[in-house]
Amino acid sequence: MKRIIYILTLLAFLFVSCSEKEETGEYDNWQARNQHYVDSIAALANAGTDGWSKLLAFNLVESENNPYLDNNHYVYIQKLEAGTGTRQPEYNDSIRVHYLGRLIPSTSYSQGFVFGKTYNTYNLNEETDVPVIMGINNNVVGFATAIMHMVEGDRWKIVVPYSLGYGEEDYVTASIPGHSTLIFDVKLARLYKYKIDTDTTWH
């Protein structure tokens, strides 16, 4: 009888240990954790707290798979530095930006896994870091939405819900799991108007 009780106790311990291990996995309950994060930022934006505000998602990209056409999806921004530019980018324009993109914090990444950056380190150094050139229309809807509200010199923190990012499926190329919120530190270094600013050399 004692042996049976010992075995049952051991099995119960192993079950609890495995359950606790599973609950602390890198991306366990990932969708819920991301939704909680976005909800917390949305609450700050709705209250105008800590400089947070929201932007209605850009919805002019017609597509059968575009779920953003109901005018009910938002990108959340926190303005860190104000630029001196006077023009805002449009969808077909090109830009040069400094950026660092993270996921929300997880078990192994207390600050969030960095899935992309133009910085040589993890902090922007404009004397040595070269901003990358990109077309706005080559980006996810959330990122494009924020960029089209910036002027040259603006630096913003941008929070993109998964519905305006890479969606429900894993984006394997950048090691981004499905349902991931994208968090960017972005500085718009230069704007190139479509078919007007043809010299895109960085100098």
Contact map, one row per residue, 1 for C-alpha under 8 A:
11111000000000000000000000000000000000000000000000000000000000000000000000000000000000000000000000000000000000000000000000000000000000000000000000000000000000000000000000000000000000000000000000000000000
11111100000000000000000000000000000000000000000000000000000000000000000000000000000000000000000000000000000000000000000000000000000000000000000000000000000000000000000000000000000000000000000000000000000
11111110000000000000000000000000000000000000000000000000000000000000000000000000000000000000000000000000000000000000000000000000000000000000000000000000000000000000000000000000000000000000000000000000000
11111111000000000000000000000000000000000000000000000000000000000000000000000000000000000000000000000000000000000000000000000000000000000000000000000000000000000000000000000000000000000000000000000000000
11111111100000000000000000000000000000000000000000000000000000000000000000000000000000000000000000000000000000000000000000000000000000000000000000000000000000000000000000000000000000000000000000000000000
01111111110000000000000000000000000000000000000000000000000000000000000000000000000000000000000000000000000000000000000000000000000000000000000000000000000000000000000000000000000000000000000000000000000
00111111111000000000000000000000000000000000000000000000000000000000000000000000000000000000000000000000000000000000000000000000000000000000000000000000000000000000000000000000000000000000000000000000000
00011111111100000000000000000000000000000000000000000000000000000000000000000000000000000000000000000000000000000000000000000000000000000000000000000000000000000000000000000000000000000000000000000000000
00001111111110000000000000000000000000000000000000000000000000000000000000000000000000000000000000000000000000000000000000000000000000000000000000000000000000000000000000000000000000000000000000000000000
00000111111111000000000000000000000000000000000000000000000000000000000000000000000000000000000000000000000000000000000000000000000000000000000000000000000000000000000000000000000000000000000000000000000
00000011111111100000000000000000000000000000000000000000000000000000000000000000000000000000000000000000000000000000000000000000000000000000000000000000000000000000000000000000000000000000000000000000000
00000001111111110000000000000000000000000000000000000000000000000000000000000000000000000000000000000000000000000000000000000000000000000000000000000000000000000000000000000000000000000000000000000000000
00000000111111111000000000000000000000000000000000000000000000000000000000000000000000000000000000000000000000000000000000000000000000000000000000000000000000000000000000000000000000000000000000000000000
00000000011111111100000000000000000000000000000000000000000000000000000000000000000000000000000000000000000000000000000000000000000000000000000000000000000000000000000000000000000000000000000000000000000
00000000001111111110000000000000000000000000000000000000000000000000000000000000000000000000000000000000000000000000000000000000000000000000000000000000000000000000000000000000000000000000000000000000000
00000000000111111111000000000000000000000000000000000000000000000000000000000000000000000000000000000000000000000000000000000000000000000000000000000000000000000000000000000000000000000000000000000000000
00000000000011111111100000000000000000000000000000000000000000000000000000000000000000000000000000000000000000000000000000000000000000000000000000000000000000000000000000000000000000000000000000000000000
00000000000001111111110000000000000000000000000000000000000000000000000000000000000000000000000000000000000000000000000000000000000000000000000000000000000000000000000000000000000000000000000000000000000
00000000000000111111111000000000000000000000000000000000000000000000000000000000000000000000000000000000000000000000000000000000000000000000000000000000000000000000000000000000000000000000000000000000000
00000000000000011111111100000000000000000000000000000000000000000000000000000000000000000000000000000000000000000000000000000000000000000000000000000000000000000000000000000000000000000000000000000000000
00000000000000001111111110000000000000000000000000000000000000000000000000000000000000000000000000000000000000000000000000000000000000000000000000000000000000000000000000000000000000000000000000000000000
00000000000000000111111110010000000000000000000000000000000000000000000000000000000000000000000000000000000000000000000000000000000000000000000000000000000000000000000000000000000000000000000000000000000
00000000000000000011111110010000000000000000000000000000000000000000000000000000000000000000000000000000000000000000000000000000000000000000000000000000000000000000000000000000000000000000000000000000000
00000000000000000001111111010000000000000000000000000000000000000000000000000000000000000000000000000000001000000000000000000000000000000000000000000000000000000000000000000000000000000000000000000000000
00000000000000000000111111110000000000000000000000000000000000000000000000000000000000000000000000000000001000000000000000000000000000000000000000000000000000000000000000000000000000000000000000000000000
00000000000000000000000111110000000000000000000000000000000000000000000000000000000000000000000000000000011100000000000000000000000000000000000000000000000000000000000000000000000000000000000000000000000
00000000000000000000000011111100000000000000000000000000000000000000000000000000000000000000000000000000010000000000000000000000000000000000000000000000000000000000000000000000000000000000000000000000000
00000000000000000000011111111100000000000000000000000000000000000000000000000000000000000000000000000000000000000000000000000000000000000000000000000000000000000000000000000000000000000000000000000000000
00000000000000000000000000111111100000000000000000000000000000000000000000000000000000000000000000000000000000000000000000000000000000000000000000000000000000000000000000000000000000000000000000000000000
00000000000000000000000000111111110000000000000000000000000000000000000000000000000000000000000000000000000000000000000000000000000000000000000000000000000000000000000000000000001100000000000000000000000
00000000000000000000000000001111111000000000000000000000000000000000000000000000000000000000000000000000000000000000000000000000000000000000000000000000000000000000000000000000011100000000000000000000000
00000000000000000000000000001111111100000000000000000000000000000000000000000000000000000000000000000000000000000000000000000000000000000000000000000000000000000000000000000000000000000000000000000000000
00000000000000000000000000001111111110000000000000000000000000000000000000000000000000000000000000000000000000000000000000000000000000000000000000000000000000000000000000000000000000000000000000000000000
00000000000000000000000000000111111111000000000000000000000000000000000000000000000000000000000000000001000000000000000000000000000000000000000000000000000000000000000000000000001110000000000000000000000
00000000000000000000000000000011111111100000000000000000000000000000000000000000000000000000000000000000000000000000000000000000000000000000000000000000000000000000000000000000000000000000000000000000000
00000000000000000000000000000001111111110000000000000000000000000000000000000000000000000000000000000000000000000000000000000000000000000000000000000000000000000000000000000000000000000000000000000000000
00000000000000000000000000000000111111111000000000000000000000000000000000000000000000000000000000000001000000000000000000000000000000000000000000000000000000000000000000000000000000000000000000000000000
00000000000000000000000000000000011111111100000000000000000000000000000000000000000000000000000000000000000000000000000000000000000000000000000000000000000000101000000000000000000010000000000000000000000
00000000000000000000000000000000001111111110000000000000000000000000000000000000000000000000000000000000000000000000000000000000000000000000000000000000000000000000000000000000000000000000000000000000000
00000000000000000000000000000000000111111111000000000000000000000000000000000000000000000000000000000000000000000000000000000000000000000000000000000000000000000000000000000000000000000000000000000000000
00000000000000000000000000000000000011111111100000010000000000000000000000010000000000000000000000000000000000000000000000000000000000000000000000000000000000000000000000000000000000000000000000000000000
00000000000000000000000000000000000001111111110000000100000000000000000000010000000000000000000000000000000000000000000000000000000000000000000000000000000000000000000000000000000000000000000000000000000
00000000000000000000000000000000000000111111111000000000000000000000000000000000000000000000000000000000000000000000000000000000000000000000000000000000000000000000000000000000000000000000000000000000000
00000000000000000000000000000000000000011111111111011000000000000000000000000000000000000000000000000000000000000000000000000000000000000000000000000000000000000000000000000000000000000000000000000000000
00000000000000000000000000000000000000001111111110111100000000000000000000010000000000000000000000000000000000000000000000000000000000000000000000000000000000000000000000000000000000000000000000000000000
00000000000000000000000000000000000000000111111110001100000000000000000000000000000000000000000000000000000000000000000000000000000000000000000000000000000000000000000000000000000000000000000000000000000
00000000000000000000000000000000000000000011111110000000000000000000000000000000000000000000000000000000000000000000000000000000000000000000000000000000000000000000000000000000000000000000000000000000000
00000000000000000000000000000000000000000001111111111000000000000000000000000000000000000000000000000000000000000000000000000000000000000000000000000000000000000000000000000000000000000000000000000000000
00000000000000000000000000000000000000000001111111110000000000000000000000000000000000000000000000000000000000000000000000000000000000000000000000000000000000000000000000000000000000000000000000000000000
00000000000000000000000000000000000000000001000111110000000000000000000000000100000000000000000000000000000000000000000000000000000000000000000000000000000000000000000000000000000000000000000000000000000
00000000000000000000000000000000000000000000100111111000000000000000000000000110000000000000000000000000000000000000000000000000000000000000000000000000000000000000000000000000000000000000000000000000000
00000000000000000000000000000000000000001001100111111100000000000000000000011110000000000000000000000000000000000000000000000000000000000000000000000000000000000000000000000000000000000000000000000000000
00000000000000000000000000000000000000000001110100111110000000000000000000011100000000000000000000000000000000000000000000000000000000000000000000000000000000000000000000000000000000000000000000000000000
00000000000000000000000000000000000000000100110000011111000000000000000001111000000000000000000000000000000000000000000000000000000000000000000000000000000000000000000000000000000000000000000000000000000
00000000000000000000000000000000000000000000000000001111100000000000000001111000000000000000000000000000000000000000000000000000000000000000000011000000000000000000000000000000000000000000000000000000000
00000000000000000000000000000000000000000000000000000111110000000000001111100000000000000000000000000000000000000000000000000000000000000000000010000000000000000000000000000000000000000000000000000000000
00000000000000000000000000000000000000000000000000000011111000000001001111100000000000000000000000000000000000000000000000000000000000000000110010000000000000000001000000000000000000000000000000000000000
00000000000000000000000000000000000000000000000000000001111110000001000000000000000000000000000000000000000000000000000000000000000000000000110110000000000000000000000000000000000000000000000000000000000
00000000000000000000000000000000000000000000000000000000111111000001101000000000000000000000000000000000000000000000000000000000000000000000000000000000000000000000000000000000000000000000000000000000000
00000000000000000000000000000000000000000000000000000000011111000000100000000000000000000000000000000000000000000000000000000000000000000000000000000000000000000000000000000000000000000000000000000000000
00000000000000000000000000000000000000000000000000000000011111100100000000000000000000000000000000000000000000000000000000000000000000000000000000000000000000000000000000000000000000000000000000000000000
00000000000000000000000000000000000000000000000000000000001111110100000000000000000000000000000000000000000000000000000000000000000000000000000000000000000000000000000000000000000000000000000000000000000
00000000000000000000000000000000000000000000000000000000000011111100000000000000000000000000000000000000000000000000000000000000000000000000000000000000000000000000000000000000000000000000000000000000000
00000000000000000000000000000000000000000000000000000000000001111100000000000000000000000000000000000000000000000000000000000000000000000000000000000000000000000000000000000000000000000000000000000000000
00000000000000000000000000000000000000000000000000000000000000111110000000000000000000000000000000000000000000000000000000000000000000000000000000000000000000000000000000000000000000000000000000000000000
00000000000000000000000000000000000000000000000000000000000011111111100000000000000000000000000000000000000000000000000000000000000000000000000000000000000000000000000000000000000000000000000000000000000
00000000000000000000000000000000000000000000000000000000000000001111110000000000000000000000000000000000000000000000000000000000000000000000000000000000000000000010000000000000000000000000000000000000000
00000000000000000000000000000000000000000000000000000000111000000111111110000000000000000000000000000000000000000000000000000000000000000000000000000000000000000011000000000000000000000000000000000000000
00000000000000000000000000000000000000000000000000000000001100000111111100000000000000000000000000000000000000000000000000000000000000000000000000000000000000000000000000000000000000000000000000000000000
00000000000000000000000000000000000000000000000000000000000000000011111110000000000000000000000000000000000000000000000000000000000000000000000000000000000000000000000000000000000000000000000000000000000
00000000000000000000000000000000000000000000000000000001101000000001111110000000000000000000000000000000000000000000000000000000000000000000000000000000000000000000000000000000000000000000000000000000000
00000000000000000000000000000000000000000000000000000001100000000001111111000000000000000000000000000000000000000000000000000000000000000000000000000000000000000000000000000000000000000000000000000000000
00000000000000000000000000000000000000000000000000000001100000000001011111100000000000000000000000000000000000000000000000000000000000000000000000000000000000000001000000000000000000000000000000000000000
00000000000000000000000000000000000000000000000000000111100000000000000111110000000000000000000000000000000000000000000000000000000000000000010000000000000000011000000000000000000000000000000000000000000
00000000000000000000000000000000000000000000000000000111100000000000000011111000000000000000000000000000000000000000000000000000000000000000010011000000000001111001000000000000000000000000000000000000000
00000000000000000000000000000000000000001100100000011110000000000000000001111100000000000000000000000000000000000000000000000000000000000000000000000000000001110000000000000000000000000000000000000000000
00000000000000000000000000000000000000000000000000011110000000000000000000111110000000000000000000000000000000000000000000000000000000000000000001000000000111100000000000000000000000000000000000000000000
00000000000000000000000000000000000000000000000001111000000000000000000000011111000000000000000000000000000000000000000000000000000000000000000000000000000111000000000000000000000000000000000000000000000
00000000000000000000000000000000000000000000000000110000000000000000000000001111110000000000000000000000000000000000000000000000000000000000000000000000011110000000000000000000000000000000000000000000000
00000000000000000000000000000000000000000000000000000000000000000000000000000111110000000000000000000000000000000000000000000000000000000000000000000000011110000000000000000000000000000000000000000000000
00000000000000000000000000000000000000000000000000000000000000000000000000000011111000000000000000000000000000000000000000000000000000000000000000000000111100000000000000000000000000000000000000000000000
00000000000000000000000000000000000000000000000000000000000000000000000000000011111100000000000000000000000000000000000000000000000000000000000000000000111000000000000000000000000000000000000000000000000
00000000000000000000000000000000000000000000000000000000000000000000000000000000111110000000000000000000000000000000000000000000000000000000000000000011111000000000000000000000000000000000000000000000000
00000000000000000000000000000000000000000000000000000000000000000000000000000000011111000000000000000000000000000000000000000000000000000000000000000011110000000000000000000000000000000000000000000000000
00000000000000000000000000000000000000000000000000000000000000000000000000000000001111100000000000000000000000000000000000000000000000000000000000000011100000000000000000000000000000000000000000000000000
00000000000000000000000000000000000000000000000000000000000000000000000000000000000111110000000000000000000000000000000000000000000000000000000000000011000000000000000000000000000000000000000000000000000
00000000000000000000000000000000000000000000000000000000000000000000000000000000000011111000000000000000000000000000000000000000000000000000000000000011000000000000000000000000000000000000000000000000000
00000000000000000000000000000000000000000000000000000000000000000000000000000000000001111100000000000000000000000000000000000000000000000000000000011111000000000000000000000000000000000000001000000000000
00000000000000000000000000000000000000000000000000000000000000000000000000000000000000111110111000000000000000000000000000000000000000000000000000111110000000000000000000000000000000000000001110000000000
00000000000000000000000000000000000000000000000000000000000000000000000000000000000000011111100000000000000000000000000000000000000000010000000000010000000000000000000000000000000000000000000010000000000
00000000000000000000000000000000000000000000000000000000000000000000000000000000000000001111100000000000000000000000000000000000000000011000000100010000000000000000000000000000000000000000000000000000000
00000000000000000000000000000000000000000000000000000000000000000000000000000000000000000111110000000000000000000000000000000000000000111000000000000000000000000000000000000000000000000000000011000000000
00000000000000000000000000000000000000000000000000000000000000000000000000000000000000001111111000000000000000000000000000000000000000111000000000000000000000000000000000000000000000000000001111000000000
00000000000000000000000000000000000000000000000000000000000000000000000000000000000000001001111100000000000000000000000000000000000011110000000000000000000000000000000000000000000000000000001111000000000
00000000000000000000000000000000000000000000000000000000000000000000000000000000000000001000111110000000000000000000000000000000000011110000000000000000000000000000000000000000000000000001111100000000000
00000000000000000000000000000000000000000000000000000000000000000000000000000000000000000000011111000000000000000000000000000000001111000000000000000000000000000000000000000000000000000001111000000000000
00000000000000000000000000000000000000000000000000000000000000000000000000000000000000000000001111100000000000000000000000000000001110000000000000000000000000000000000000000000000000000111110000000000000
00000000000000000000000000000000000000000000000000000000000000000000000000000000000000000000000111110000000000000000111000010000111100000000000000000000000000000000000000000000000000000111100000000000000
00000000000000000000000000000000000000000000000000000000000000000000000000000000000000000000000011111000000000000001111000000000001000000000000000000000000000000000000000000000000000011110000000000000000
00000000000000000000000000000000000000000000000000000000000000000000000000000000000000000000000001111100000000000101111001000000000000000000000000000000000000000000000000000000000000011100000000000000000
00000000000000000000000000000000000000000000000000000000000000000000000000000000000000000000000000111110000000000111100000000000000000000000000000000000000000000000000000000000000001111000000000000000000
00000000000000000000000000000000000000000000000000000000000000000000000000000000000000000000000000011111000000111111000000000000000000000000000000000000000000000000000000000000000001110000000000000000000
00000000000000000000000000000000000000000000000000000000000000000000000000000000000000000000000000001111100000011110000000000000000000000000000000000000000000000000000000000001000111100000000000000000000
00000000000000000000000000000000010010000000000000000000000000000000000000000000000000000000000000000111110000111000000000000000000000000000000000000000000000000000000000000000000111100000000000000000000
00000000000000000000000000000000000000000000000000000000000000000000000000000000000000000000000000000011111011111000000000000000000000000000000000000000000000000000000000000000000000000000000000000000000
00000000000000000000000001100000000000000000000000000000000000000000000000000000000000000000000000000001111111111000000000000000000000000000000000000000000000000000000000000000000000000000000000000000000
00000000000000000000000111000000000000000000000000000000000000000000000000000000000000000000000000000000111111000000000000000000000000000000000000000000000000000000000000000000000000000000000000000000000
00000000000000000000000001000000000000000000000000000000000000000000000000000000000000000000000000000000011111000000000000000000000000000000000000000000000000000000000000000000000000000000000000000000000
00000000000000000000000000000000000000000000000000000000000000000000000000000000000000000000000000000000111111111000000000000000000000000000000000000000000000000000000000000000000000000000000000000000000
00000000000000000000000000000000000000000000000000000000000000000000000000000000000000000000000000000000111111110000000000000000000000000000000000000000000000000000000000000000000000000000000000000000000
00000000000000000000000000000000000000000000000000000000000000000000000000000000000000000000000000000101110011111000000000000000000000000000000000000000000000000000000000000000000000000000000000000000000
00000000000000000000000000000000000000000000000000000000000000000000000000000000000000000000000000000111110011111100000000000000000000000000000000000000000000000000000000000000000000000000000000000000000
00000000000000000000000000000000000000000000000000000000000000000000000000000000000000000000000000000111110010111110000000000000000000000000000000000000000000000000000000000000000000000000000000000000000
00000000000000000000000000000000000000000000000000000000000000000000000000000000000000000000000000011110000000011111100000000000000000000000000000000000000000000000000000000000000000000000000000000000000
00000000000000000000000000000000000000000000000000000000000000000000000000000000000000000000000000001110000000001111100000000000000000000000000000000000000000000000000000000111000000000000000000000000000
00000000000000000000000000000000000000000000000000000000000000000000000000000000000000000000000000111100000000000111110000000000000000000000000000000000000000000000000000000100000000000000000000000000000
00000000000000000000000000000000000000000000000000000000000000000000000000000000000000000000000001111000000000000111111000000000000000000000000000000000000000000000000000000000000000000000000000000000000
00000000000000000000000000000000000000000000000000000000000000000000000000000000000000000000000001110000000000000001111100000000111100000000000000000000000000000000000000000000000000000000000000000000000
00000000000000000000000000000000000000000000000000000000000000000000000000000000000000000000000001110000000000000000111111111000110000000000000000000000000000000000000000000000000000000000000000000000000
00000000000000000000000000000000000000000000000000000000000000000000000000000000000000000000000000000000000000000000011111110001100000000000000000000000000000000000000000000000000000000000000000000000000
00000000000000000000000000000000000000000000000000000000000000000000000000000000000000000000000000000000000000000000001111110000000000000000000000000000000000000000000000000000000000000000000000000000000
00000000000000000000000000000000000000000000000000000000000000000000000000000000000000000000000000010000000000000000001111110000000000000000000000000000000000000000000000000000000000000000000000000000000
00000000000000000000000000000000000000000000000000000000000000000000000000000000000000000000000000000000000000000000001111111000000000000000000000000000000000000000000000000000000000000000000000000000000
00000000000000000000000000000000000000000000000000000000000000000000000000000000000000000000000001000000000000000000001111111100100000000000000000000000000000000000000000000000000000000000000000000000000
00000000000000000000000000000000000000000000000000000000000000000000000000000000000000000000000000000000000000000000001000111111100000000000000000000000000000000000000000000000000000000000000000000000000
00000000000000000000000000000000000000000000000000000000000000000000000000000000000000000000000000000000000000000000000000011111110000000000000000000000000000000000000000000000000000000000000000000000000
00000000000000000000000000000000000000000000000000000000000000000000000000000000000000000000000000000000000000000000000000001111100000000000000000000000000000000000000000000000000000000000000000000000000
00000000000000000000000000000000000000000000000000000000000000000000000000000000000000000000000000000000000000000000000100001111110000000000000000000000000000000000000000000000000000000000000000000000000
00000000000000000000000000000000000000000000000000000000000000000000000000000000000000000000000001000000000000000000011100011111111000000000000000000000000000000000000000000000000000000000000000000000000
00000000000000000000000000000000000000000000000000000000000000000000000000000000000000000000000001000000000000000000011000000101111100000000000000000000000000000000000000000000000000000000000000000000010
00000000000000000000000000000000000000000000000000000000000000000000000000000000000000000000000111100000000000000000010000000000111110000000000000000000000000000000000000000000000000000000100000000000000
00000000000000000000000000000000000000000000000000000000000000000000000000000000000000000000000111000000000000000000010000000000011111000000000000000000000000000000000000000000000000000000000000000000000
00000000000000000000000000000000000000000000000000000000000000000000000000000000000000000000011110000000000000000000000000000000001111100000000000000000000000000000000000000000000000000000000000000000000
00000000000000000000000000000000000000000000000000000000000000000000000000000000000000000000011100000000000000000000000000000000000111110100000000000000000000000000000000000000000000000000000000000000000
00000000000000000000000000000000000000000000000000000000000000000000000000000000000000000001111000000000000000000000000000000000000011111110000000000000000000000000000000000000000000000000000000000000000
00000000000000000000000000000000000000000000000000000000000000000000000000000000000000000111111000000000000000000000000000000000000001111110000100100000000000000000000000000000000000000000000000000000000
00000000000000000000000000000000000000000000000000000000000000000000000000000000000000000011100000000000000000000000000000000000000000111111000100000000000000000000000000000000000000000000000000000000000
00000000000000000000000000000000000000000000000000000000000000000000000000000000000000000000000000000000000000000000000000000000000001111111000000000000000000000000000000000000000000000000000000000000000
00000000000000000000000000000000000000000000000000000000000000000000000000000000000000000000000000000000000000000000000000000000000000111111101100000000000000000000000000000000000000000000000000000000000
00000000000000000000000000000000000000000000000000000000000000000000000000000000000000000000000000000000000000000000000000000000000000001111111100000000000000000001110000000000000000000000000000000000000
00000000000000000000000000000000000000000000000000000000110000000000000000000000000000000000000000000000000000000000000000000000000000000011111110000000000000000001100000000000000000000000000000000000000
00000000000000000000000000000000000000000000000000000000110000000000000001100000000000000000000000000000000000000000000000000000000000000001111111000000000000011001100000000000000000000000000000000000000
00000000000000000000000000000000000000000000000000000000000000000000000000000000000000000000000000000000000000000000000000000000000000000011111111100000000001010000100000000000000000000000000000000000000
00000000000000000000000000000000000000000000000000000000010000000000000000000000000000000010000000000000000000000000000000000000000000011011111111110000000000000000000000000000000000000000000000000000000
00000000000000000000000000000000000000000000000000000011110000000000000000100000000000000000000000000000000000000000000000000000000000000000111111111000000000000000000000000000000000000000000000000000000
00000000000000000000000000000000000000000000000000000010000000000000000000101000000000000000000000000000000000000000000000000000000000000000011111111100000001000000000000000000000000000000000000000000000
00000000000000000000000000000000000000000000000000000000000000000000000000000000000000001000000000000000000000000000000000000000000000010000001111111100000000000000000000000000000000000001000000000000000
00000000000000000000000000000000000000000000000000000000000000000000000000000000000000011110000000000000000000000000000000000000000000000000000111111100000000000000000000000000000000000000000000000000000
00000000000000000000000000000000000000000000000000000000000000000000000000000000000000011000000000000000000000000000000000000000000000000000000011111110000000000000000000000000000000000000000000000000000
00000000000000000000000000000000000000000000000000000000000000000000000000000000000000011000000000000000000000000000000000000000000000000000000001111111010000000000000000000000000000000001000000000000000
00000000000000000000000000000000000000000000000000000000000000000000000000000000001111111000000000000000000000000000000000000000000000000000000000001111110000000000000000000000000000000001000000000000000
00000000000000000000000000000000000000000000000000000000000000000000000000000000001111110000000000000000000000000000000000000000000000000000000000000111110000000000000000000000000000000001111000000000000
00000000000000000000000000000000000000000000000000000000000000000000000000000000111110000000000000000000000000000000000000000000000000000000000000000011111000000000000000000000000000000011110000000000000
00000000000000000000000000000000000000000000000000000000000000000000000000000011111100000000000000000000000000000000000000000000000000000000000000000111111100000000000000000000000000000011100000000000000
00000000000000000000000000000000000000000000000000000000000000000000000000000011111000000000000000000000000000000000000000000000000000000000000000000000111110000000000000000000000000001111000000000000000
00000000000000000000000000000000000000000000000000000000000000000000000000001111100000000000000000000000000000000000000000000000000000000000000000000000011111000000000000000000000000011110000000000000000
00000000000000000000000000000000000000000000000000000000000000000000000000001111000000000000000000000000000000000000000000000000000000000000000000000000001111100000000000000000000000111100000000000000000
00000000000000000000000000000000000000000000000000000000000000000000000000111100000000000000000000000000000000000000000000000000000000000000001001000000000111110000000000000000000001111100000000000000000
00000000000000000000000000000000000001000000000000000000000000000000000000111000000000000000000000000000000000000000000000000000000000000000000000000000000011111000000000000000000011110000000000000000000
00000000000000000000000000000000000000000000000000000000000000000000000001110000000000000000000000000000000000000000000000000000000000000000011000000000000001111101100000000000000011100000000000000000000
00000000000000000000000000000000000001000000000000000000000000000000000001100000000000000000000000000000000000000000000000000000000000000000010000000000000000111111100000000000000111000000000000000000000
00000000000000000000000000000000000000000000000000000000000000000000000000000000000000000000000000000000000000000000000000000000000000000000000000000000000000011111111100000000011111000000000000000000000
00000000000000000000000000000000000000000000000000000000000000000011000000000000000000000000000000000000000000000000000000000000000000000000000000000000000000001111111100000000001000000000000000000000000
00000000000000000000000000000000000000000000000000000000100000000001000010100000000000000000000000000000000000000000000000000000000000000001110000000000000000011111111000000000000000000000000000000000000
00000000000000000000000000000000000000000000000000000000000000000000000000000000000000000000000000000000000000000000000000000000000000000001111000000000000000011111111000000000000111000000000000000000000
00000000000000000000000000000000000000000000000000000000000000000000000000000000000000000000000000000000000000000000000000000000000000000001000000000000000000000111111111100000011100000000000000000000000
00000000000000000000000000000000000000000000000000000000000000000000000000000000000000000000000000000000000000000000000000000000000000000000000000000000000000000111111111000000011100000000000000000000000
00000000000000000000000000000000000000000000000000000000000000000000000000000000000000000000000000000000000000000000000000000000000000000000000000000000000000000110011111000000011100000000000000000000000
00000000000000000000000000000000000000000000000000000000000000000000000000000000000000000000000000000000000000000000000000000000000000000000000000000000000000000000011111100000111000000000000000000000000
00000000000000000000000000000000000000000000000000000000000000000000000000000000000000000000000000000000000000000000000000000000000000000000000000000000000000000000011111110011111000000000000000000000000
00000000000000000000000000000000000000000000000000000000000000000000000000000000000000000000000000000000000000000000000000000000000000000000000000000000000000000000010011111111110000000000000000000000000
00000000000000000000000000000000000000000000000000000000000000000000000000000000000000000000000000000000000000000000000000000000000000000000000000000000000000000000000001111111100000000000000000000000000
00000000000000000000000000000000000000000000000000000000000000000000000000000000000000000000000000000000000000000000000000000000000000000000000000000000000000000000000000111111000000000000000000000000000
00000000000000000000000000000000000000000000000000000000000000000000000000000000000000000000000000000000000000000011000000000000000000000000000000000000000000000000000000111111000000000000000000000000000
00000000000000000000000000000000000000000000000000000000000000000000000000000000000000000000000000000000000000000010000000000000000000000000000000000000000000000000000001111111100000000000000000000000000
00000000000000000000000000000000000000000000000000000000000000000000000000000000000000000000000000000010000000000010000000000000000000000000000000000000000000000000000001111111110100000000000000000000000
00000000000000000000000000000000000000000000000000000000000000000000000000000000000000000000000000000000000000000000000000000000000000000000000000000000000000000000000011110011111100000000000000000000000
00000000000000000000000000000010000000000000000000000000000000000000000000000000000000000000000000000000000000000000000000000000000000000000000000000000000000000100011111100001111100000000000000000000000
00000000000000000000000000000110010000000000000000000000000000000000000000000000000000000000000000000000000000000000000000000000000000000000000000000000000000000110011111000000111110000000000000000000000
00000000000000000000000000000110010000000000000000000000000000000000000000000000000000000000000000000011000000000000000000000000000000000000000000000000000000001100111100000001111111000000000000000000000
00000000000000000000000000000000010001000000000000000000000000000000000000000000000000000000000000000011000000000000000000000000000000000000000000000000000000111100100000000000001111100000000000000000000
00000000000000000000000000000000000000000000000000000000000000000000000000000000000000000000000000001111000000000000000000000000000000000000000000000000000001111100100000000000000111110000000000000000000
00000000000000000000000000000000000000000000000000000000000000000000000000000000000000000000000000001111000000000000000000000000000000000000000000000000000011110000000000000000000011111000000000000000000
00000000000000000000000000000000000000000000000000000000000000000000000000000000000000000000000000111100000000000000000000000000000000000000000000000000000111100000000000000000000001111100000000000000000
00000000000000000000000000000000000000000000000000000000000000000000000000000000000000000000000000111000000000000000000000000000000000000000000000000000001111000000000000000000000000111110000000000000000
00000000000000000000000000000000000000000000000000000000000000000000000000000000000000000000000011110000000000000000000000000000000000000000000000000000001111000000000000000000000000011111000000000000000
00000000000000000000000000000000000000000000000000000000000000000000000000000000000000000000000011100000000000000000000000000000000000000000000000000000111100000000000000000000000000001111100000000000000
00000000000000000000000000000000000000000000000000000000000000000000000000000000000000000000001111000000000000000000000000000000000000000000000000100111111000000000000000000000000000000111111000000000000
00000000000000000000000000000000000000000000000000000000000000000000000000000000000000000000001111000000000000000000000000000000001000000000000000000001110000000000000000000000000000000011111000000000000
00000000000000000000000000000000000000000000000000000000000000000000000000000000000000000000001110000000000000000000000000000000000000000000000000000001100000000000000000000000000000000001111100000000000
00000000000000000000000000000000000000000000000000000000000000000000000000000000000000011000111100000000000000000000000000000000000000000000000000000001000000000000000000000000000000000001111110000000000
00000000000000000000000000000000000000000000000000000000000000000000000000000000000000001000111000000000000000000000000000000000000000000000000000000000000000000000000000000000000000000000011111011101000
00000000000000000000000000000000000000000000000000000000000000000000000000000000000000001101110000000000000000000000000000000000000000000000000000000000000000000000000000000000000000000000001111111000000
00000000000000000000000000000000000000000000000000000000000000000000000000000000000000000001110000000000000000000000000000000000000000000000000000000000000000000000000000000000000000000000000111111000000
00000000000000000000000000000000000000000000000000000000000000000000000000000000000000000000000000000000000000000000000000000000000000000000000000000000000000000000000000000000000000000000000011111100000
00000000000000000000000000000000000000000000000000000000000000000000000000000000000000000000000000000000000000000000000000000000000000000000000000000000000000000000000000000000000000000000000111111100000
00000000000000000000000000000000000000000000000000000000000000000000000000000000000000000000000000000000000000000000000000000000000000000000000000000000000000000000000000000000000000000000000111111111000
00000000000000000000000000000000000000000000000000000000000000000000000000000000000000000000000000000000000000000000000000000000000000000000000000000000000000000000000000000000000000000000000100111111000
00000000000000000000000000000000000000000000000000000000000000000000000000000000000000000000000000000000000000000000000000000000000000000000000000000000000000000000000000000000000000000000000000001111100
00000000000000000000000000000000000000000000000000000000000000000000000000000000000000000000000000000000000000000000000000000000000000000000000000000000000000000000000000000000000000000000000100001111110
00000000000000000000000000000000000000000000000000000000000000000000000000000000000000000000000000000000000000000000000000000000000000000000000000000000000000000000000000000000000000000000000000000011111
00000000000000000000000000000000000000000000000000000000000000000000000000000000000000000000000000000000000000000000000000000000010000000000000000000000000000000000000000000000000000000000000000000001111
00000000000000000000000000000000000000000000000000000000000000000000000000000000000000000000000000000000000000000000000000000000000000000000000000000000000000000000000000000000000000000000000000000000111
